Amino acid sequence: MMLNDVNRGVKKNKLTKRLGRGPGSGQGKTAGRGHKGQGARSGSSFPAHFEGGHSPLIRRVPKRGFNNAFGRTVMSINVGELERFFADGDEVNSETLRAKNQCKGRYDALKILGHGELTKKLKISAHLFSQSALEKIAKAGGTTTVIPGPAPVVKAEKKKVKPSK
């Protein structure tokens, strides 16, 4: 590449396409809108998902199950994986797991599960622990710290109405 070729063909102030200015412009007469129809009329606009009047793809594809927009995302990891990735006496928490690429992405709570064997003495901090994980960590001589998460939502109980006499 030559230094004088770097900016060749680059236009800083590109002119807007002038529509409907006669046949010489290449965009005269219908100005790229075609002949008749909704798109040819002034002020025509319709949503991006509009498919010409027939049933749109988003409505044709079946939906299954329930997607809870307010549900918590729980990242789980087994004690067997902690055995593999951490040395004796290490501290295990969200940051150290992320540093070792074991907990990727966004999550609301970290849960330690009891699958696998644990022989190393680890200091583990997480939001949730399974019963078997607590037993295996205690048996190996490690310590567990429960990180407080957001307060659980408690459903309001219905008030009992006294019957009127």
C-alpha positions as a LaTeX table, in Angstrom:
\begin{tabular}{lrrr}
\hline
Residue & $x$ (\AA) & $y$ (\AA) & $z$ (\AA) \\
\hline
Met1 & 0.00 & 0.00 & 0.00 \\
Met2 & 1.24 & 3.43 & $-0.91$ \\
Leu3 & 0.79 & 6.36 & 1.46 \\
Asn4 & $-1.03$ & 8.40 & $-1.21$ \\
Asp5 & $-3.58$ & 5.55 & $-1.64$ \\
Val6 & $-4.77$ & 5.50 & 1.98 \\
Asn7 & $-7.68$ & 7.90 & 1.58 \\
Arg8 & $-8.52$ & 7.24 & $-2.07$ \\
Gly9 & $-12.27$ & 6.72 & $-2.52$ \\
Val10 & $-13.11$ & 7.96 & 0.98 \\
Lys11 & $-15.59$ & 10.84 & 0.90 \\
Lys12 & $-15.93$ & 12.84 & 4.10 \\
Asn13 & $-19.13$ & 14.65 & 3.19 \\
Lys14 & $-21.21$ & 12.20 & 1.20 \\
Leu15 & $-24.19$ & 13.83 & $-0.51$ \\
Thr16 & $-27.65$ & 12.43 & 0.18 \\
Lys17 & $-29.38$ & 10.56 & $-2.64$ \\
Arg18 & $-31.70$ & 13.00 & $-4.40$ \\
Leu19 & $-34.89$ & 11.14 & $-5.20$ \\
Gly20 & $-37.54$ & 12.07 & $-7.76$ \\
Arg21 & $-35.45$ & 14.58 & $-9.71$ \\
Gly22 & $-36.06$ & 13.31 & $-13.23$ \\
Pro23 & $-34.90$ & 10.40 & $-15.39$ \\
Gly24 & $-31.30$ & 11.59 & $-15.58$ \\
Ser25 & $-30.72$ & 11.01 & $-11.87$ \\
Gly26 & $-31.44$ & 7.27 & $-12.03$ \\
Gln27 & $-33.93$ & 7.72 & $-9.18$ \\
Gly28 & $-36.64$ & 9.64 & $-11.01$ \\
Lys29 & $-40.35$ & 8.94 & $-11.53$ \\
Thr30 & $-41.25$ & 6.46 & $-8.73$ \\
Ala31 & $-38.05$ & 7.29 & $-6.78$ \\
Gly32 & $-37.36$ & 3.68 & $-5.76$ \\
Arg33 & $-40.85$ & 3.12 & $-4.32$ \\
Gly34 & $-42.23$ & 0.99 & $-7.14$ \\
His35 & $-45.72$ & 1.27 & $-8.64$ \\
Lys36 & $-48.74$ & 1.66 & $-6.34$ \\
Gly37 & $-49.27$ & $-0.21$ & $-3.07$ \\
Gln38 & $-48.72$ & 0.66 & 0.57 \\
Gly39 & $-45.00$ & 1.39 & 0.23 \\
Ala40 & $-45.58$ & 3.84 & $-2.60$ \\
Arg41 & $-47.88$ & 6.08 & $-0.56$ \\
Ser42 & $-46.68$ & 9.04 & 1.47 \\
Gly43 & $-46.23$ & 8.46 & 5.18 \\
Ser44 & $-46.10$ & 4.69 & 4.79 \\
Ser45 & $-44.37$ & 2.83 & 7.59 \\
Phe46 & $-44.96$ & $-0.57$ & 9.15 \\
Pro47 & $-43.14$ & $-2.59$ & 11.81 \\
Ala48 & $-39.97$ & $-4.51$ & 10.98 \\
His49 & $-41.70$ & $-7.83$ & 11.75 \\
Phe50 & $-44.54$ & $-7.15$ & 9.29 \\
Glu51 & $-44.68$ & $-9.88$ & 6.64 \\
Gly52 & $-47.15$ & $-8.61$ & 4.08 \\
Gly53 & $-50.35$ & $-9.41$ & 5.90 \\
His54 & $-49.95$ & $-13.14$ & 6.53 \\
Ser55 & $-49.25$ & $-14.55$ & 9.98 \\
Pro56 & $-45.79$ & $-13.37$ & 11.12 \\
Leu57 & $-43.01$ & $-15.81$ & 12.01 \\
Ile58 & $-43.06$ & $-14.80$ & 15.68 \\
Arg59 & $-46.71$ & $-15.93$ & 15.88 \\
Arg60 & $-46.22$ & $-19.10$ & 13.80 \\
Val61 & $-43.42$ & $-20.53$ & 15.98 \\
Pro62 & $-44.83$ & $-22.49$ & 18.93 \\
Lys63 & $-44.07$ & $-21.31$ & 22.43 \\
Arg64 & $-43.58$ & $-23.82$ & 25.24 \\
Gly65 & $-43.32$ & $-23.52$ & 29.00 \\
Phe66 & $-42.99$ & $-20.46$ & 31.17 \\
Asn67 & $-40.22$ & $-17.89$ & 31.17 \\
Asn68 & $-40.03$ & $-16.14$ & 34.53 \\
Ala69 & $-38.64$ & $-12.66$ & 33.93 \\
Phe70 & $-38.18$ & $-12.15$ & 37.68 \\
Gly71 & $-36.65$ & $-15.57$ & 38.45 \\
Arg72 & $-33.16$ & $-15.85$ & 39.96 \\
Thr73 & $-30.35$ & $-17.30$ & 37.86 \\
Val74 & $-28.37$ & $-19.75$ & 39.99 \\
Met75 & $-24.85$ & $-20.80$ & 38.94 \\
Ser76 & $-24.00$ & $-24.21$ & 40.36 \\
Ile77 & $-20.61$ & $-25.90$ & 40.74 \\
Asn78 & $-19.74$ & $-29.31$ & 42.20 \\
Val79 & $-17.17$ & $-29.99$ & 44.95 \\
Gly80 & $-15.40$ & $-32.36$ & 42.53 \\
Glu81 & $-14.64$ & $-29.40$ & 40.26 \\
Leu82 & $-13.37$ & $-27.36$ & 43.22 \\
Glu83 & $-11.03$ & $-30.28$ & 44.02 \\
Arg84 & $-9.68$ & $-30.14$ & 40.47 \\
Phe85 & $-9.15$ & $-26.38$ & 40.13 \\
Phe86 & $-8.09$ & $-25.22$ & 43.61 \\
Ala87 & $-5.07$ & $-26.02$ & 45.79 \\
Asp88 & $-5.18$ & $-26.90$ & 49.49 \\
Gly89 & $-6.00$ & $-23.84$ & 51.63 \\
Asp90 & $-7.31$ & $-21.72$ & 48.75 \\
Glu91 & $-10.27$ & $-19.37$ & 49.10 \\
Val92 & $-13.21$ & $-20.13$ & 46.78 \\
Asn93 & $-15.70$ & $-17.37$ & 45.91 \\
Ser94 & $-17.34$ & $-15.80$ & 42.86 \\
Glu95 & $-14.23$ & $-13.80$ & 41.94 \\
Thr96 & $-11.78$ & $-16.73$ & 42.16 \\
Leu97 & $-14.15$ & $-18.99$ & 40.21 \\
Arg98 & $-14.49$ & $-16.32$ & 37.52 \\
Ala99 & $-10.69$ & $-15.95$ & 37.39 \\
Lys100 & $-10.40$ & $-19.72$ & 36.73 \\
Asn101 & $-13.18$ & $-19.56$ & 34.06 \\
Gln102 & $-15.52$ & $-21.82$ & 36.03 \\
Cys103 & $-18.45$ & $-19.39$ & 36.46 \\
Lys104 & $-18.99$ & $-17.39$ & 33.30 \\
Gly105 & $-21.78$ & $-14.98$ & 32.48 \\
Arg106 & $-24.32$ & $-13.25$ & 34.69 \\
Tyr107 & $-25.94$ & $-14.96$ & 37.67 \\
Asp108 & $-27.73$ & $-13.95$ & 40.86 \\
Ala109 & $-26.62$ & $-16.72$ & 43.23 \\
Leu110 & $-23.77$ & $-19.23$ & 43.47 \\
Lys111 & $-24.62$ & $-22.73$ & 44.72 \\
Ile112 & $-22.15$ & $-25.43$ & 45.72 \\
Leu113 & $-23.34$ & $-28.98$ & 44.96 \\
Gly114 & $-22.03$ & $-32.24$ & 46.44 \\
His115 & $-21.15$ & $-34.33$ & 43.35 \\
Gly116 & $-17.59$ & $-35.67$ & 43.43 \\
Glu117 & $-14.97$ & $-36.07$ & 46.15 \\
Leu118 & $-13.23$ & $-33.33$ & 48.13 \\
Thr119 & $-9.92$ & $-33.94$ & 49.97 \\
Lys120 & $-8.54$ & $-30.38$ & 50.11 \\
Lys121 & $-9.14$ & $-27.92$ & 52.92 \\
Leu122 & $-10.90$ & $-24.98$ & 51.21 \\
Lys123 & $-12.52$ & $-21.76$ & 52.44 \\
Ile124 & $-15.71$ & $-21.58$ & 50.40 \\
Ser125 & $-18.05$ & $-18.57$ & 50.19 \\
Ala126 & $-21.34$ & $-18.99$ & 48.32 \\
His127 & $-25.00$ & $-18.04$ & 48.48 \\
Leu128 & $-26.32$ & $-21.61$ & 48.70 \\
Phe129 & $-24.94$ & $-25.04$ & 49.66 \\
Ser130 & $-26.49$ & $-28.47$ & 49.21 \\
Gln131 & $-26.59$ & $-30.71$ & 52.29 \\
Ser132 & $-24.16$ & $-33.25$ & 50.77 \\
Ala133 & $-21.74$ & $-30.43$ & 49.82 \\
Leu134 & $-21.74$ & $-29.11$ & 53.41 \\
Glu135 & $-20.96$ & $-32.61$ & 54.71 \\
Lys136 & $-18.09$ & $-33.17$ & 52.25 \\
Ile137 & $-16.53$ & $-29.76$ & 52.92 \\
Ala138 & $-16.71$ & $-30.30$ & 56.70 \\
Lys139 & $-15.27$ & $-33.83$ & 56.35 \\
Ala140 & $-12.29$ & $-32.44$ & 54.36 \\
Gly141 & $-11.71$ & $-29.82$ & 57.09 \\
Gly142 & $-12.82$ & $-26.82$ & 55.04 \\
Thr143 & $-15.01$ & $-23.90$ & 56.06 \\
Thr144 & $-18.18$ & $-22.54$ & 54.50 \\
Thr145 & $-19.51$ & $-18.98$ & 54.53 \\
Val146 & $-23.02$ & $-18.17$ & 53.37 \\
Ile147 & $-23.14$ & $-14.92$ & 51.42 \\
Pro148 & $-26.41$ & $-13.07$ & 52.08 \\
Gly149 & $-28.33$ & $-12.56$ & 48.86 \\
Pro150 & $-31.39$ & $-10.45$ & 48.18 \\
Ala151 & $-34.20$ & $-10.87$ & 50.68 \\
Pro152 & $-36.72$ & $-13.50$ & 49.58 \\
Val153 & $-40.12$ & $-12.26$ & 48.54 \\
Val154 & $-42.80$ & $-13.40$ & 50.98 \\
Lys155 & $-46.34$ & $-13.63$ & 49.68 \\
Ala156 & $-48.82$ & $-11.57$ & 51.67 \\
Glu157 & $-51.30$ & $-13.72$ & 53.54 \\
Lys158 & $-54.96$ & $-13.05$ & 52.98 \\
Lys159 & $-56.64$ & $-11.30$ & 55.88 \\
Lys160 & $-59.37$ & $-13.33$ & 57.45 \\
Val161 & $-62.67$ & $-11.47$ & 57.31 \\
Lys162 & $-64.85$ & $-11.76$ & 60.37 \\
Pro163 & $-68.38$ & $-12.74$ & 59.45 \\
Ser164 & $-70.84$ & $-9.92$ & 60.01 \\
Lys165 & $-73.82$ & $-10.56$ & 62.29 \\
\hline
\end{tabular}
